[in-house]
Amino acid sequence: MRTPIPDYLTEILNDLRQNHEGAVADYIPALKAANPDLFAIALTTVEGRTYTAGDCDIEFSIQSMSKPFAYAAALTDRGEENVADHVGVEPSGEAFNELSLEPGTFRPRNPMINAGAITTHHLLVDSGASVGQRVDRALEFFSALAGRSLSIDEDVRASELETADRNLAIAHMLRNYGILADDPHDVVAGYTAQCSILVTVRDIAMMAATLASGGVHPESGQRIIDRRVARQTLSVMAAAGMYDGAGSWFNDVGIPAKSGVAGGLLGALPGQVGIGSFSPRLDDHGNSVRGVKAFRRLSADMGLHLMEAEAFGSRSLRGVRTDDDATIVDLQGVVSFGGAEGVLDHLDGSQPSTDTVIVDVSRVDDFTDVGRRMVLEGMRRLSLDGHRIGLIDPDTKLPDPDLGDGTWPFDATM
């Protein structure tokens, strides 16, 4: 059986590919030349499995998606108290490039707007660090999160520096208020290099999944970020990651997220998945048009809104065993997206050796809607592979188990 998740992601891309709304960023010359038709999406679970569709190996500059990761690096390098002295955590309700400062303290309101992101970059490594040291720190930290060595697009960096007047003005004002201790031009040069780091959707899904897993890299199992730092970063993303649209985004989509003007969009759902998308056409807020629609679709279809609280309990796949001439798949607890994905992944990687496959849900407490649909789709695909499908469900936890063609699994209850 082949897991249906890549097919689902491909379906989303195919449904949205004909949407040509928006335009590529034209205020940065290097981004103006982007191919507007590129489109990709990737999803990485906290257990390290990645699913992709579309132009998933195309590199593009990370841009403002770098902000949450640089914030996590600054918290790691300088500590929460030191960072809090320089940048706040409140949503600004203003556009990303406004000089939004707190009255009295003159701190940028949060690290997601440009004023806060410039300040955050300035805090990397230690006081007195050089431009090169801060850029190297960002590159090293982002590479660890992605699980591979990343690089900087020098053309994008040079192009952005040529048009960095507003960021330079913000940096000079921050220096005037004592928020920046170093030369504003040096800080902006380093921040621009940070935004020019090249990534793919695979990279940003993995980076986001590391945040979603509390700072532990999903593939290597290495702790990259302290759990408290990961929590704070996700909290600020939820409150301010989508700038002046953060409230409506969280209400409608419910996934802590961050966009970039090259067309990238990342999301991290704690305990479940990291998501990345890429499509260069932007809306009036500077967010990828297709990317936003893809995230809305994922949230609605897959029940990925953070506030859709479920009693997740223990792992959904209790075990797989062979009894006489049947393979029995034992499920347990609450079967949500994450649990169902694990079941499908196991069946994908270990094809049942018997003609009969029985799914036992007698220990299941409940199915979320997406968990139910994913398990039924797995049963349907096993049936298409030629297996006879049975179901043990004494408490009717899986009502109306239609396998997609009007047939039901046989009752295997003892």
C-alpha positions in Angstrom: 0.0 0.0 0.0 1.2 3.5 -0.8 0.4 6.2 1.7 -2.2 8.7 0.3 -0.6 11.8 1.8 1.6 12.7 -1.3 -1.5 12.3 -3.5 -3.4 14.6 -1.3 -0.7 17.3 -1.4 -0.6 16.9 -5.2 -4.4 17.3 -5.3 -4.0 20.6 -3.4 -1.4 21.9 -5.9 -3.5 20.8 -8.9 -6.5 22.6 -7.5 -4.7 25.8 -6.9 -2.3 25.9 -9.8 -4.7 27.8 -12.0 -4.9 30.6 -9.6 -2.8 33.4 -11.0 -3.7 36.2 -8.6 -1.0 38.4 -7.1 2.4 39.4 -8.4 6.1 38.6 -7.7 7.9 41.1 -5.4 9.2 43.8 -7.7 10.9 46.2 -5.3 13.9 43.8 -5.0 15.4 43.4 -8.5 16.6 39.8 -8.0 13.2 38.7 -6.8 11.4 40.4 -9.7 12.9 37.8 -12.1 11.4 34.8 -10.2 9.3 32.3 -12.2 5.8 33.1 -11.0 4.5 29.6 -11.9 6.6 27.6 -9.5 4.6 25.9 -6.8 5.6 23.4 -4.1 4.5 22.1 -0.7 6.1 19.9 1.9 5.0 18.5 5.2 7.3 17.0 7.8 6.0 15.1 10.8 7.7 15.4 14.2 8.8 11.8 13.7 10.8 12.8 10.7 8.7 11.7 7.7 8.5 14.2 4.9 5.9 14.3 2.1 6.3 16.7 -0.9 4.6 17.7 -4.1 5.5 20.1 -6.9 8.8 22.0 -7.3 10.1 20.8 -4.0 13.8 20.9 -4.8 13.8 24.5 -6.2 15.9 26.8 -3.9 14.7 30.3 -3.1 15.7 32.9 -0.5 14.3 32.5 3.0 13.6 36.2 3.4 11.3 37.0 6.4 10.8 33.3 7.2 14.3 33.7 8.8 12.8 35.8 11.6 11.5 33.1 13.9 14.7 31.1 13.6 17.0 34.1 14.2 14.9 34.9 17.2 15.4 31.4 18.5 19.1 31.7 17.9 19.2 35.1 19.7 17.4 33.6 22.7 19.9 30.7 22.7 22.9 33.0 22.4 21.9 35.9 24.7 19.2 34.6 27.0 15.5 35.5 27.3 16.1 38.5 29.7 18.7 40.1 27.5 16.6 39.7 24.3 13.5 41.0 26.1 15.4 44.2 27.0 15.7 44.9 23.3 12.6 43.5 21.6 9.0 42.8 22.8 6.5 40.1 22.0 3.3 42.0 21.4 1.6 42.0 18.0 2.0 45.4 16.3 -1.2 45.4 14.2 0.9 47.2 11.6 2.7 46.3 8.3 6.0 44.5 8.5 8.1 47.5 7.5 6.6 50.1 9.9 8.8 51.6 12.7 6.6 50.1 15.4 8.1 50.8 18.8 6.8 50.6 22.3 6.3 54.0 24.1 8.8 54.6 26.8 11.1 51.6 26.1 11.4 52.2 22.3 11.7 48.5 21.9 10.4 47.1 18.6 7.0 45.5 19.5 8.0 42.0 18.3 10.8 40.1 16.4 8.6 39.4 13.4 8.4 43.0 12.1 11.5 44.4 10.4 12.5 46.6 13.3 12.4 43.6 15.6 14.1 41.3 13.2 17.0 43.8 12.6 17.3 44.1 16.4 17.2 40.3 16.8 20.0 39.8 14.2 22.1 42.4 16.1 21.8 40.1 19.2 23.3 37.0 17.6 26.5 35.6 19.0 27.4 38.2 21.6 27.9 42.0 22.0 30.6 43.2 19.8 30.3 40.3 17.2 31.3 41.2 13.7 29.0 41.1 10.6 30.7 37.9 9.5 30.3 36.2 12.8 26.6 37.0 13.0 26.0 35.8 9.4 27.9 32.7 10.0 25.9 32.0 13.2 22.6 32.4 11.3 23.9 30.1 8.5 25.1 27.5 10.9 21.9 27.5 13.0 19.6 27.4 9.9 21.7 24.5 8.4 21.4 22.5 11.7 17.6 23.0 11.6 17.4 22.0 7.9 19.7 19.0 8.3 22.0 20.1 5.5 24.5 22.8 4.6 22.7 25.9 3.4 24.2 28.8 1.4 23.6 32.5 0.7 22.4 33.8 -2.7 24.9 36.6 -3.3 22.8 38.1 -6.1 19.8 38.5 -3.8 22.0 39.9 -1.0 23.5 42.5 -3.3 20.1 43.4 -4.9 18.4 43.8 -1.5 21.2 46.0 -0.1 20.8 48.3 -3.1 17.2 48.9 -2.1 17.6 48.7 1.7 16.9 52.4 2.4 13.9 51.8 4.6 15.6 49.2 6.7 18.6 51.5 7.0 16.3 54.3 8.2 14.8 51.9 10.8 18.2 50.8 12.0 19.4 54.4 12.4 16.3 55.2 14.5 16.9 52.1 16.6 20.5 53.2 17.1 19.2 56.7 18.1 17.0 55.1 20.8 19.9 53.0 22.1 18.4 49.7 21.0 21.3 49.0 18.6 24.8 49.3 19.8 26.6 48.7 16.5 26.8 50.6 13.2 23.3 50.5 11.5 24.8 49.8 8.1 26.7 46.8 9.5 23.6 45.4 11.2 21.4 45.8 8.0 24.2 44.2 5.9 24.1 41.2 8.2 20.3 41.0 8.4 20.1 41.2 4.6 22.6 38.3 4.3 20.4 36.3 6.7 17.3 36.9 4.5 19.3 35.8 1.4 19.9 32.2 2.7 18.7 29.7 0.2 16.2 27.0 1.1 13.7 24.6 -0.4 10.2 23.7 0.9 11.8 20.5 2.2 14.2 22.6 4.3 11.5 24.9 5.7 9.2 22.0 6.5 12.0 20.3 8.4 13.0 23.6 10.2 9.4 24.2 11.2 9.0 20.6 12.3 12.0 21.1 14.6 10.1 23.9 16.3 6.9 21.8 16.3 8.8 19.0 18.1 9.9 21.3 20.9 13.4 21.9 19.4 14.4 18.3 18.7 15.4 17.6 15.1 12.9 15.1 13.6 15.4 13.1 11.7 18.6 13.1 13.8 16.9 13.2 17.2 19.4 15.9 18.2 18.2 18.8 20.4 18.8 22.0 18.3 16.7 24.4 20.4 15.9 24.4 24.1 12.3 23.5 24.7 11.5 26.8 26.3 13.0 28.7 23.4 11.0 26.7 20.9 7.8 27.4 22.9 8.5 31.1 23.0 9.3 31.2 19.3 6.1 29.4 18.4 4.1 31.7 20.7 5.4 34.9 19.0 4.8 33.3 15.6 1.2 32.7 16.6 0.7 36.2 17.9 2.6 38.2 15.3 4.0 36.0 12.5 1.5 37.2 9.9 1.9 40.9 10.8 -1.3 43.1 10.6 -3.3 40.0 9.5 -2.1 37.8 12.4 -5.4 37.8 14.2 -7.6 36.8 11.2 -4.9 34.2 10.2 -4.9 32.5 13.6 -8.7 32.6 13.8 -9.1 31.1 10.3 -6.1 28.8 9.9 -4.8 28.3 13.4 -1.2 27.4 12.5 1.7 29.5 13.8 3.2 30.8 10.6 5.7 33.1 8.9 5.9 34.3 5.3 8.6 35.6 3.0 8.5 37.9 0.0 10.3 35.3 -2.2 7.0 33.3 -2.0 7.7 31.0 0.9 5.3 30.3 3.7 6.1 28.1 6.8 3.9 26.8 9.6 4.6 24.8 12.7 1.9 22.9 14.5 3.2 21.9 18.0 3.5 18.2 18.4 2.4 17.3 14.9 4.0 18.8 11.8 6.0 21.4 10.0 4.7 22.7 6.7 6.4 24.7 3.9 5.0 26.1 0.7 6.5 28.1 -2.2 4.7 30.1 -4.8 6.2 33.6 -5.8 3.0 35.5 -6.5 2.2 37.7 -3.5 -1.0 39.4 -2.2 -1.2 43.0 -0.9 0.2 41.9 2.4 3.3 40.3 0.9 2.1 36.8 1.5 2.1 34.0 -1.2 -1.5 33.8 -2.7 -1.3 30.1 -3.4 0.5 29.4 -0.2 -2.1 31.1 2.0 -4.9 29.1 0.2 -2.9 25.9 0.6 -2.6 26.4 4.3 -6.3 27.2 4.6 -7.1 24.0 2.8 -4.7 22.0 5.0 -6.2 23.4 8.1 -9.8 22.8 7.0 -9.3 19.3 5.5 -6.8 17.9 8.0 -8.1 19.5 11.3 -4.8 21.2 11.8 -6.1 24.3 13.7 -4.1 24.6 16.9 -7.3 25.3 18.9 -9.0 22.1 17.7 -8.0 20.5 21.0 -8.2 16.7 21.1 -7.3 14.2 23.9 -4.4 12.8 21.9 -3.4 10.1 24.4 -0.9 7.4 23.4 0.4 6.3 20.0 -2.4 5.1 17.7 -0.6 2.1 16.3 -0.6 -0.5 19.1 1.0 -3.2 16.9 0.8 -5.4 13.8 0.6 -9.1 14.2 -0.1 -12.2 12.2 -2.8 -14.6 13.5 -3.5 -17.7 11.4 -4.0 -16.4 7.9 -4.7 -12.8 8.7 -2.6 -9.7 9.4 -4.2 -7.8 12.3 -3.5 -4.0 12.7 -4.3 -3.0 16.3 -5.1 0.7 16.9 -5.6 2.5 20.2 -6.3 5.8 21.9 -7.5 8.8 20.0 -6.6 8.5 16.3 -5.9 12.0 14.9 -3.9 13.1 11.9 -0.5 12.3 13.5 -1.6 8.8 14.7 -3.3 7.9 11.4 -0.2 9.1 9.5 1.9 6.7 11.5 -0.4 3.8 10.7 -0.3 4.6 7.0 3.5 5.0 7.1 3.8 1.5 8.7 1.6 -0.1 6.1 3.4 1.7 3.3 6.8 0.4 4.5 5.7 -3.1 5.5 3.3 -4.7 3.0 1.0 -7.3 4.7 2.0 -10.9 3.7 -1.4 -12.4 4.1 -4.5 -12.2 1.9 -6.6 -11.0 4.8 -6.0 -7.8 6.7 -8.0 -7.0 9.8 -8.1 -3.6 11.4 -8.9 -3.9 15.2 -10.3 -0.6 16.6 -11.7 -2.1 19.8 -9.1 -0.2 21.9 -9.7 3.1 20.1 -11.3 5.8 22.2 -12.2 8.1 19.3 -11.3 9.1 15.8 -11.0 12.7 14.7 -12.6 13.3 11.4 -9.3 13.3 9.5 -8.1 10.3 11.5 -11.2 8.4 10.4 -10.9 9.4 6.7 -7.2 8.5 6.6 -7.6 5.0 8.2 -10.5 4.3 5.8 -8.4 5.4 2.9 -5.6 3.1 4.0 -8.1 0.2 4.2 -9.4 1.1 0.7 -5.9 1.0 -0.7 -5.2 -2.3 0.9 -8.3 -3.6 -0.8 -7.2 -2.3 -4.1 -3.9 -4.1 -3.6 -5.9 -7.3 -3.5 -6.3 -7.9 0.3 -9.6 -9.0 1.9 -10.3 -6.3 4.6 -11.9 -7.0 7.9 -12.8 -4.8 10.9 -13.1 -5.4 14.6 -15.2 -2.6 16.0 -17.5 -3.8 18.8 -18.3 -0.2 20.0 -18.8 1.3 16.5 -15.9 3.7 16.7 -15.7 3.7 13.0 -19.3 4.0 11.7 -20.2 3.6 8.1 -16.8 2.2 7.0 -17.4 2.6 3.3 -14.2 1.6 1.4 -15.0 4.1 -1.4 -16.9 1.8 -3.8 -20.0 1.0 -1.7 -18.4 -2.1 0.0 -17.6 -2.4 3.6 -15.0 -4.6 5.4 -16.3 -7.8 6.8 -17.1 -8.1 10.5 -14.1 -9.8 12.1 -15.3 -9.4 15.7 -14.7 -12.7 17.6 
